Amino acid sequence: MVDVGKWPIFALCPQEDLKFIRKACVFGSGNEVLYITKNDEVFVMGTNSSGCLGTGDAQSIIEPRCLNVLSGKEIVSLSCGSGPHVVIVTEDGEVYSWGHNAYSQLGNGSTNQALIPSQVSTNLVNKKVVSVACGSHHSMVSTSDGEVYAWGYNNSGQVGSGSTANQPIPRRVTSCLQNKVVIAIACGQMSSMAIVDNGEVYAWGYNGNGQLGLGSSGNQPTPCRIAALQGIRVEQIVCGYAHTLALTDEGVMYAWGANSYGQLGTGNKSNQSYPVQVCVEKERIVEIAACHSSHTSAAKSQSGQVFMWGQCRGQAVISPHLTHFSCTDDVFACFSTPAIMWRLLSVEPDEHLTVAQSLKKEFDNPETSDLKFLVDEKYIHVHKVILQIRCEHFRSFLHDSNEDVIEMNQFSYPVFRAFLEYLYTDNISISPEDAIGLLELATLYREDRLKQLCQHTIKQGPRRLLLQILHKPYDCGYPDRRLC
């Protein structure tokens, strides 16, 4: 479980109250926080700059105060600007905003500061909004049908309207996105990004540092496809102050934009106007993290390792650095300036974990394990009794074994780790390429359900993998050719 106490602002909160927090977001200069309890109550505290806590005034709050107007509304997405202004999305698809509004970033048609949350409804009636992203002084939301609406500060075209006039109310972003289905959005300080359902990335707004990835430094007032990513399917995108990170369906990470702190992870401090691949110890990446108010970058690998780079507590870390953290959120709590959260953080209280969730949580936990596998010079921590209960092979293999470290050379680290994790979770998270090796393992160990999961994963990959399987059908558990 993530420890919200790592963010200094929570020192104001009674320690007993921390265990009741279900979701939280630290924003602004790290001096404001909004959190949601297990009872669906919304609390705020902090310096309250520009009335960003939504309490009806701009007085600082040193003790948590309940925000009754939002309590009971399930908040599913939250983002903040630099004013700060705050925009949230509820489970019902409604949008609320409050705080700084000098550039109409609240979307209510005025430039007056708002001291309490109010619904943003213009042009969003009958639209179910699913996510929000804020830049410094502009806001953007995406809907369940793949549309994007933006408003606020537009000096560099970040609203995507084709002009540089500020946009006082939500306006649909069209141009190249007119007939596209958007599945993800992100904002830098004055730039905007969107991923469409075929994995293409579109960018617009300020481009002085190359953060749009278009190969130039000219601003873009309407969405433009990043041609350099042609043929690459992007699944996640995040923006720092003036840099962008993208993650593909194959677990490959790309970066572009400003690099004065090494935030691109390229080993130097040179800006990049085109996407460049960032190598992280040959690991498959499953999550990337950045926030428009900082120059810090982070990523999590399939094996659970967390890396950070960029501006880290005043130091310029120019290449991904392996940390001892278990989640990317901790990077921003401990090393980002300011100490904010890069997303609305979900905190899962331990006391509500199911048996299945508890088992999943204990996988590769060195504190409770009694056995380690050494694979490719990396340790995987497990529990003998769980392996014996879940796998016939281990039941006999470990029956009379007193070893606490077993070296495994037959399978690669990603493959064997995925197998062990399957024994704890009943699911697999692995690339189609590595699924071939896992299928061989499942066949060897006679794990029929695991074989089915591998076959399904391989079918999602390139057709060349299916052809590769056909050349060794019996080795991989394919006595027939039904996969093709």
C-alpha positions in Angstrom: 0.0 0.0 0.0 1.2 3.5 -0.8 2.1 5.5 2.3 0.6 9.0 1.8 2.6 10.1 4.8 5.6 10.4 2.5 4.1 13.7 1.3 5.0 16.4 3.8 1.6 18.1 3.7 0.1 15.0 5.4 2.1 15.9 8.6 -0.9 18.3 9.2 -3.3 15.4 9.3 -3.8 13.3 12.5 -2.0 10.0 11.9 -5.1 8.1 12.9 -7.0 9.7 10.0 -4.4 8.5 7.4 -5.7 4.9 7.4 -9.1 6.1 6.3 -7.9 7.7 3.1 -9.0 6.0 -0.1 -7.9 8.5 -2.7 -5.7 11.6 -2.6 -4.1 14.3 -4.6 -1.3 16.6 -3.4 -1.1 19.6 -5.8 0.0 23.3 -6.1 3.4 23.8 -4.6 2.9 20.6 -2.6 1.1 22.6 0.1 -2.5 21.7 -0.8 -4.2 18.3 -0.7 -7.6 16.9 -1.4 -8.4 13.4 -0.2 -11.4 11.0 -0.1 -12.2 8.7 2.8 -13.6 5.2 2.9 -16.9 6.9 3.7 -16.9 8.9 0.5 -16.3 12.2 2.3 -14.0 14.7 0.7 -11.5 16.6 2.8 -9.1 19.4 2.0 -6.3 21.2 3.8 -3.3 23.5 3.0 -2.4 27.0 2.0 -5.5 27.5 -0.2 -3.9 29.7 -2.9 -6.6 31.3 -5.1 -9.3 29.5 -3.1 -8.1 26.2 -4.7 -9.4 24.1 -1.7 -13.0 25.1 -2.6 -14.0 26.0 1.0 -15.7 29.3 0.1 -12.8 31.5 1.1 -9.0 31.8 0.5 -7.9 31.2 4.1 -5.3 28.6 4.7 -6.5 25.5 6.5 -4.2 23.7 9.0 -6.6 21.0 9.8 -8.6 18.8 7.4 -12.0 20.3 6.5 -14.8 18.4 4.9 -15.9 19.6 1.4 -19.6 18.7 1.7 -20.5 19.8 -1.8 -18.4 17.0 -3.2 -18.9 14.3 -0.5 -20.7 11.3 -1.8 -19.7 12.1 -5.4 -17.3 9.4 -6.6 -14.3 11.3 -8.0 -12.7 9.2 -10.8 -10.3 11.8 -12.3 -8.7 15.0 -10.9 -6.1 17.4 -12.3 -4.8 20.8 -11.2 -3.2 23.8 -12.8 -0.5 26.2 -11.6 -2.8 28.9 -10.2 -3.8 26.5 -8.9 -7.2 25.6 -10.4 -8.8 22.2 -9.8 -11.0 20.2 -12.2 -12.6 16.9 -11.2 -14.7 14.3 -13.0 -17.3 12.2 -11.1 -18.3 8.6 -11.8 -21.5 10.0 -13.4 -19.4 11.9 -15.9 -20.0 15.3 -14.4 -17.2 18.0 -14.3 -16.6 20.4 -11.4 -14.0 23.2 -11.2 -12.8 25.8 -8.8 -9.8 28.0 -7.9 -7.7 30.3 -10.1 -9.5 31.6 -13.2 -7.6 34.6 -14.6 -7.5 32.8 -18.0 -11.0 31.2 -18.0 -9.5 27.8 -17.1 -12.5 26.9 -15.0 -14.7 26.8 -18.1 -17.6 28.8 -16.6 -17.4 31.7 -19.1 -15.8 34.2 -16.7 -12.4 35.1 -15.4 -13.5 35.4 -11.8 -11.9 33.2 -9.1 -14.2 30.5 -7.9 -14.1 29.7 -4.2 -16.5 26.7 -4.3 -16.8 23.8 -6.7 -19.3 24.4 -9.5 -20.4 22.2 -12.4 -19.0 22.8 -15.8 -21.9 22.0 -18.1 -21.7 24.3 -21.2 -21.3 22.0 -24.3 -21.0 19.0 -22.0 -24.7 18.3 -21.5 -25.5 14.7 -22.3 -21.8 13.9 -22.5 -20.2 11.5 -20.1 -16.7 12.8 -19.3 -14.2 10.1 -18.2 -10.9 12.0 -17.6 -9.4 15.4 -17.2 -5.9 16.9 -17.8 -4.8 20.4 -16.8 -1.9 22.4 -18.0 -0.6 25.5 -16.3 -3.8 27.5 -17.1 -5.8 25.4 -19.5 -8.1 22.4 -19.0 -9.0 19.4 -21.2 -11.4 16.5 -20.8 -12.2 13.4 -22.8 -15.6 11.7 -23.1 -16.8 8.1 -23.2 -17.4 8.4 -26.9 -13.8 9.6 -27.6 -14.3 13.3 -27.9 -12.0 16.0 -26.4 -13.1 19.4 -25.1 -10.7 22.1 -24.0 -10.8 25.6 -22.5 -8.7 28.3 -20.8 -5.4 29.9 -21.6 -4.6 29.7 -25.3 -1.6 31.9 -26.0 0.3 29.1 -27.8 -2.7 27.2 -29.2 -2.9 24.7 -26.4 -6.7 24.7 -26.5 -6.6 23.5 -30.1 -9.1 25.9 -31.5 -6.9 27.1 -34.4 -6.4 30.6 -32.8 -4.5 32.0 -29.8 -7.6 33.6 -28.2 -8.4 32.3 -24.7 -11.4 29.9 -24.6 -13.9 30.8 -21.8 -16.1 27.6 -22.1 -15.5 24.0 -23.2 -15.0 23.7 -26.9 -14.6 20.5 -28.8 -11.2 19.9 -30.2 -11.7 18.9 -33.8 -9.4 19.4 -36.8 -7.5 16.1 -37.2 -9.4 14.6 -34.2 -12.8 15.2 -35.8 -13.4 11.6 -36.7 -11.0 10.0 -34.2 -11.8 8.2 -31.0 -9.5 9.6 -28.2 -8.6 7.1 -25.4 -6.1 9.2 -23.4 -5.1 12.8 -22.9 -2.3 14.7 -21.1 -1.1 18.3 -20.7 2.2 19.9 -20.3 2.4 23.5 -19.0 1.2 24.9 -22.3 0.9 21.9 -24.6 -1.7 19.2 -25.1 -1.5 15.5 -26.1 -4.1 12.9 -27.2 -3.9 9.2 -28.0 -6.5 7.8 -30.4 -7.8 4.2 -30.5 -5.3 3.1 -33.2 -2.3 4.1 -31.1 -1.5 7.4 -32.9 -0.5 10.4 -30.9 -1.7 14.0 -31.7 -0.1 17.1 -30.2 -0.8 20.8 -30.1 0.2 24.0 -28.3 3.5 25.4 -27.2 6.5 23.7 -28.9 9.5 25.9 -28.0 11.4 22.9 -26.5 10.2 20.4 -29.0 7.7 18.9 -26.6 5.2 18.2 -29.4 7.5 15.7 -31.0 7.0 17.1 -34.5 10.7 17.7 -35.3 10.4 21.5 -35.1 10.0 24.2 -32.4 7.0 26.0 -33.9 3.8 26.2 -31.9 0.8 24.2 -33.2 -2.7 25.7 -32.8 -4.5 22.5 -33.9 -3.8 18.8 -33.3 -1.1 17.4 -35.5 -0.2 13.7 -35.7 3.4 12.8 -34.5 4.6 11.3 -37.8 7.8 9.9 -36.2 5.7 7.4 -34.2 4.1 6.0 -37.4 3.5 2.3 -37.1 4.0 2.4 -33.3 1.0 1.8 -31.0 1.1 4.1 -28.0 -0.9 3.2 -25.0 0.1 5.7 -22.3 1.3 9.3 -22.5 2.3 11.8 -19.7 3.7 15.3 -19.8 6.2 17.1 -17.6 6.7 20.8 -17.5 8.1 20.9 -21.1 8.8 17.2 -21.9 6.7 14.2 -22.9 6.9 10.5 -22.3 5.1 7.8 -24.3 4.7 4.1 -23.7 3.9 1.6 -26.4 2.0 -1.7 -26.4 5.3 -3.5 -26.4 6.5 -1.9 -23.2 8.9 0.5 -25.1 9.3 4.1 -23.8 9.9 7.2 -25.9 10.7 10.7 -24.7 11.0 14.2 -26.3 11.1 17.9 -25.4 13.1 19.8 -22.9 16.0 18.1 -21.3 17.9 20.6 -19.2 17.6 18.4 -16.1 18.0 15.1 -18.0 14.3 14.4 -17.8 14.3 12.6 -21.1 16.6 9.9 -19.7 18.8 9.9 -22.8 22.2 10.2 -21.0 22.6 13.9 -21.9 20.9 17.3 -21.5 20.1 18.0 -25.2 16.5 18.8 -26.1 14.8 16.4 -28.5 12.2 17.5 -31.0 11.6 14.0 -32.2 10.6 10.9 -30.1 13.7 9.0 -29.0 13.7 5.6 -27.4 14.7 5.4 -23.7 16.4 2.2 -22.6 15.8 1.0 -19.1 18.1 -2.0 -18.5 16.3 -4.1 -21.1 13.2 -4.1 -19.0 9.6 -4.0 -20.4 8.0 -0.9 -19.0 4.4 -1.0 -17.8 3.9 2.5 -16.4 5.3 6.0 -17.0 4.9 9.1 -14.8 5.4 12.8 -15.1 3.6 16.0 -14.0 3.4 19.4 -15.7 4.6 21.1 -12.6 7.9 19.3 -12.4 10.9 18.2 -14.5 10.9 14.7 -12.9 10.3 11.4 -14.8 9.6 7.9 -13.5 8.8 4.5 -14.9 7.8 1.0 -13.5 9.0 -2.2 -15.2 7.1 -5.4 -15.6 9.3 -7.0 -12.8 8.2 -4.2 -10.4 11.3 -2.1 -10.5 10.9 1.7 -10.3 13.2 4.1 -12.1 13.5 7.8 -11.8 15.4 10.5 -13.7 15.3 14.3 -14.4 15.3 16.8 -11.6 15.5 14.8 -8.4 15.9 16.9 -5.3 18.1 19.4 -7.1 20.2 16.9 -8.9 20.1 16.4 -12.7 19.8 12.6 -13.2 20.3 12.1 -16.9 19.6 8.4 -17.2 17.0 6.1 -15.6 18.1 5.4 -12.0 16.9 2.2 -10.2 15.2 3.1 -6.9 14.1 1.0 -3.9 10.5 2.2 -4.4 7.7 -0.1 -5.3 5.6 2.5 -7.1 6.2 5.6 -9.3 4.1 7.7 -6.9 6.9 7.5 -4.2 9.3 9.1 -6.7 7.2 12.3 -6.7 6.7 12.2 -2.9 10.5 12.0 -2.2 12.3 13.5 -5.1 10.0 15.8 -7.1 10.2 19.6 -6.7 7.5 20.4 -5.7 6.4 17.3 -3.8 3.1 16.7 -5.6 1.2 13.7 -7.0 1.3 13.0 -10.7 -2.2 11.5 -10.6 -5.2 11.0 -8.4 -3.7 8.3 -6.1 -5.8 5.3 -5.1 -4.9 4.0 -1.7 -6.1 0.4 -0.9 -6.4 -0.1 2.8 -4.8 -3.4 3.8 -7.7 -4.4 6.1 -10.1 -4.6 3.2 -7.9 -6.9 1.0 -9.5 -10.2 -0.1 -7.6 -13.5 0.1 -6.7 -13.2 -3.6 -5.5 -9.6 -3.1 -3.4 -10.5 -0.1 -1.7 -13.3 -2.1 -1.0 -10.9 -4.9 0.5 -8.4 -2.5 2.9 -10.9 -1.0 4.4 -12.0 -4.3 8.1 -11.1 -4.4 8.0 -9.7 -0.9 11.4 -10.3 0.7 10.1 -9.6 4.2 7.8 -12.6 4.3 9.3 -15.0 1.7 11.2 -18.2 2.7 12.6 -19.0 -0.8 14.4 -17.1 -3.5 14.9 -18.0 -7.2 18.0 -16.6 -8.8 17.3 -15.9 -12.5 19.6 -13.9 -14.8 21.3 -12.5 -11.7 18.1 -11.3 -10.2 16.2 -12.6 -7.2 12.5 -13.4 -7.1 11.1 -13.9 -3.5 8.4 -16.5 -3.0 6.8 -18.8 -0.4 7.3 -22.5 -0.6 3.8 -23.4 0.7 2.1 -21.3 -1.9 4.2 -22.9 -4.7 3.4 -26.4 -3.4 -0.3 -25.7 -3.1 -0.6 -24.2 -6.6 1.8 -26.3 -8.7 2.2 -30.1 -8.9 5.8 -29.7 -10.1 6.8 -27.7 -7.1 4.9 -30.0 -4.8 7.3 -32.8 -5.5 10.3 -30.6 -6.3 10.2 -28.8 -2.9 8.9 -31.7 -0.8 12.3 -32.5 0.8 14.2 -29.4 -0.1 15.8 -27.3 2.5 17.3 -24.8 0.1 16.4 -21.1 0.5 18.0 -20.1 -2.8 17.5 -21.9 -6.1 19.2 -20.9 -9.3 17.1 -21.2 -12.5 18.9 -21.3 -15.9 16.3 -22.9 -18.1 14.1 -19.9 -18.5 14.6 -16.1 -18.8 13.8 -13.8 -15.9 10.7 -12.3 -17.5 9.3 -15.7 -18.3 10.0 -17.4 -14.9 8.9 -14.3 -13.0 5.6 -14.3 -14.9 5.1 -18.0 -14.1 5.7 -17.4 -10.4 3.4 -14.4 -10.4 0.7 -16.5 -12.1 0.8 -18.9 -9.1 -0.1 -16.0 -6.9 -2.6 -14.2 -9.1 -4.0 -16.7 -11.6 -3.2 -14.1 -14.3 -0.3 -13.2 -16.5 1.2 -9.9 -17.5 3.8 -10.6 -20.2 4.6 -9.6 -23.8 3.5 -11.8 -26.7 7.2 -12.5 -27.4 7.9 -13.7 -23.8 4.6 -15.6 -23.8 6.2 -18.1 -26.2 8.8 -19.0 -23.5 6.1 -19.1 -20.8 4.0 -21.5 -23.0 7.0 -23.8 -23.2 7.3 -23.7 -19.4 3.5 -24.3 -18.9 3.8 -27.3 -21.2 6.8 -28.7 -19.3 5.1 -28.2 -15.9 1.7 -29.4 -17.2 -0.1 -26.2 -16.3 -3.1 -26.3 -18.7 -4.8 -23.1 -17.7 -1.5 -21.2 -18.0 -1.1 -22.6 -21.5 -4.5 -21.2 -22.4 -3.6 -17.8 -21.1 -0.3 -17.9 -23.1 -2.1 -18.9 -26.3 -4.5 -15.9 -25.8 -1.6 -13.5 -25.3 0.3 -14.8 -28.3 -2.8 -14.4 -30.5 -2.8 -10.7 -29.6 0.8 -10.3 -30.9 2.2 -10.0 -34.4 1.4 -12.8 -36.8 5.1 -13.7 -37.0 4.8 -15.1 -33.5 2.1 -17.5 -34.7 4.3 -18.6 -37.6 7.2 -19.1 -35.1 5.0 -21.4 -33.1 4.2 -23.5 -36.1 7.8 -24.5 -36.5 7.8 -26.2 -33.1 4.2 -27.2 -32.4 4.8 -30.0 -29.9 7.5 -28.1 -27.9 5.1 -25.3 -27.3 2.0 -27.2 -26.7 0.4 -26.8 -30.1 -0.3 -30.3 -31.6 -2.7 -28.6 -34.0 -2.9 -25.3 -35.9 -6.1 -23.9 -34.5 -4.3 -20.7 -33.4 -3.9 -19.6 -37.0 
